[in-house]
Amino acid sequence: MKKEETIRVSKKIILYIMFVVLIINGCAPAYVPNVINTPLLSSKGEIQAAIHTGISGTDPQFSYALTDNIGIMLNGSFADRTSDSTDDFHKHQFIELGTGYYTKIGESGRFETFGGFGYGKLQAEFDNDLWDTHSDVTSSRIFIQPTIGATTDIFDGSFASRFVIVNMHQASKKSTGFFLEPY
C-alpha cells in the first residue's frame, strides 16, 4: 500500500471514530420524535392499536375509522430514565391527535394522509468531562403524513414520511424548525 493511500485510509478511520464518539457523547436533546402511526385503515369501525418501545421510550398508538374514508389517531411518547450512578436523566411526555383520509388501492393496497397537532415536554440533564447540558423544553408540533402500504392476512407494511413544524420553548428562548421524518 502506498504512503498516500495509507494516510487517506487513516484519515477516514479517524473521522469515523470522531463521528462515533460524538454520537455516543451526544448532548441532552430538545426534540424526540415519536414513532409514525400508519394504521392502514380499510373500513368504518376498524380499530388499530400498537405499543412501540425502544431507546426513545414507549410510544402507544390508537387509530379508529370513523367512516369508510375518515379516520382519527391518538399517539403518545413517554420516557423516564434516570441513572443511579450519575445525575444524568431524560424524561419526556408527548401526545398528539390527528385526523385523516384513507382509501383502498385494489384488494390489499392502502393510501392514507393524516394531519394533526401534538404537545409535549422534555427534561434532560447530561454531563461528561467535556460539557454539561440541561434541557427543559416544551414543544408543539403540526404534522402531515402521507402513507402508502399494503395489508393482508399475514403481512402489513407501509412507507411514510411525516412533515412537521415544531415550536420549542425553553425559558425565554423560542425556536421553530421544519423536519422531514422518514419511516
Buried (B, 14 or more C-beta within 10 A) or exposed (E): EEEEEEEEEEEEEEEEEEEEEEEEEEBBBBBBBBBBBBBBBBEEEBEBEBEBEEEBBBBBBBBBBEEBBBBBBBBBBBBEEEEEEEEBBBBBBBBBEBEBBBEBEEEBEBBBBBBBEBBBEBBBBBBEEEEEBEBBBEBBBBBBBBBBBBBEEEEBEBEBEBBBEBBBBBEEEEEEEEEEBEE
